[in-house]
Amino acid sequence: MGLVSNIVILILTSWGIYVCYTRIKNDIIYRYGIWFFMLVTVSYIIKLIIYFSIPKLGLFLRGINVSYSNIAMIIFLIKLPSILFLLVAFIVLIVGFYRYMKA
């Protein structure tokens, strides 16, 4: 995704954190919602950092004669925490809705 969509998602998740925080005493779903939005926000902050640093990292690694396949592996390992944060966020969301429906 592009830079603008990442920034829009960060704004929306920040607003989601605020809404969940203001209503956290009302219902259990807001407790899970705040964790969901925080994990998504961290994931997209990592994506923005990657968006600005990957081109410079690729040029640096090419400059010290690293092969393209190794550069791709390094970039994937940098992106892996972002993917894991999103996975955990959706697990938190599913558990939150499950507990909300049981309550």
C-alpha positions as CSV (number, residue, x, y, z in Angstrom):
1,M,0.0,0.0,0.0
2,G,1.0,3.5,-0.5
3,L,2.1,6.2,1.9
4,V,-1.3,8.0,2.0
5,S,-3.3,4.8,2.7
6,N,-0.9,3.9,5.6
7,I,-1.3,7.4,7.1
8,V,-5.1,7.2,6.8
9,I,-5.1,3.8,8.5
10,L,-2.9,5.2,11.3
11,I,-5.4,8.1,11.8
12,L,-8.4,5.7,11.9
13,T,-6.7,3.3,14.3
14,S,-5.7,6.2,16.6
15,W,-9.3,7.4,16.6
16,G,-10.3,3.8,17.4
17,I,-8.0,3.7,20.3
18,Y,-9.5,6.9,21.6
19,V,-13.0,5.7,21.3
20,C,-12.2,2.4,23.0
21,Y,-10.4,4.2,25.8
22,T,-13.3,6.6,26.5
23,R,-15.8,3.7,26.7
24,I,-13.6,1.0,28.2
25,K,-15.7,0.9,31.4
26,N,-18.9,0.3,29.6
27,D,-18.3,-3.1,28.0
28,I,-15.8,-5.9,27.6
29,I,-15.5,-5.5,23.9
30,Y,-13.7,-2.1,24.3
31,R,-11.0,-3.8,26.3
32,Y,-10.2,-6.1,23.4
33,G,-10.8,-3.3,20.9
34,I,-8.1,-1.1,22.4
35,W,-5.6,-3.9,22.1
36,F,-6.6,-4.6,18.6
37,F,-6.3,-0.9,17.5
38,M,-2.9,-0.6,19.3
39,L,-1.5,-3.7,17.6
40,V,-2.7,-2.4,14.2
41,T,-1.2,1.0,14.9
42,V,2.2,-0.5,15.8
43,S,2.0,-2.6,12.7
44,Y,1.4,0.4,10.4
45,I,4.1,2.4,12.2
46,I,6.5,-0.4,11.3
47,K,5.2,-0.3,7.8
48,L,5.8,3.5,7.5
49,I,9.4,3.1,8.9
50,I,10.0,0.3,6.3
51,Y,8.5,2.5,3.6
52,F,11.1,5.2,4.2
53,S,14.1,2.9,5.0
54,I,13.9,0.0,2.5
55,P,15.1,1.9,-0.6
56,K,18.1,3.2,1.3
57,L,18.8,-0.2,2.8
58,G,18.6,-1.8,-0.6
59,L,21.0,0.6,-2.1
60,F,23.4,0.2,0.9
61,L,23.3,-3.6,0.6
62,R,23.8,-3.5,-3.2
63,G,26.8,-1.2,-2.5
64,I,28.5,-3.7,-0.3
65,N,27.8,-6.4,-3.0
66,V,25.0,-8.4,-1.4
67,S,23.0,-10.5,-3.9
68,Y,19.4,-9.6,-4.7
69,S,18.0,-12.8,-3.1
70,N,19.7,-12.0,0.2
71,I,18.4,-8.5,0.0
72,A,14.9,-9.9,-0.4
73,M,15.4,-12.2,2.5
74,I,16.6,-9.3,4.7
75,I,13.6,-7.1,3.7
76,F,11.2,-10.0,4.5
77,L,12.7,-10.4,7.9
78,I,12.3,-6.7,8.5
79,K,8.6,-6.9,7.5
80,L,7.9,-10.0,9.5
81,P,7.1,-8.2,12.8
82,S,4.5,-6.1,11.1
83,I,2.8,-9.2,9.7
84,L,2.9,-10.9,13.2
85,F,1.4,-7.8,14.8
86,L,-1.5,-7.9,12.4
87,L,-2.0,-11.6,13.0
88,V,-2.1,-11.1,16.8
89,A,-4.4,-8.1,16.4
90,F,-7.0,-10.2,14.5
91,I,-6.7,-13.0,17.0
92,V,-7.4,-10.5,19.8
93,L,-10.4,-9.2,17.8
94,I,-11.8,-12.7,17.3
95,V,-11.3,-13.6,21.0
96,G,-12.9,-10.3,22.0
97,F,-16.0,-10.9,19.9
98,Y,-16.3,-14.5,21.2
99,R,-16.1,-13.4,24.8
100,Y,-18.5,-10.5,24.1
101,M,-21.1,-12.9,22.6
102,K,-20.7,-15.3,25.6
103,A,-21.1,-12.6,28.2
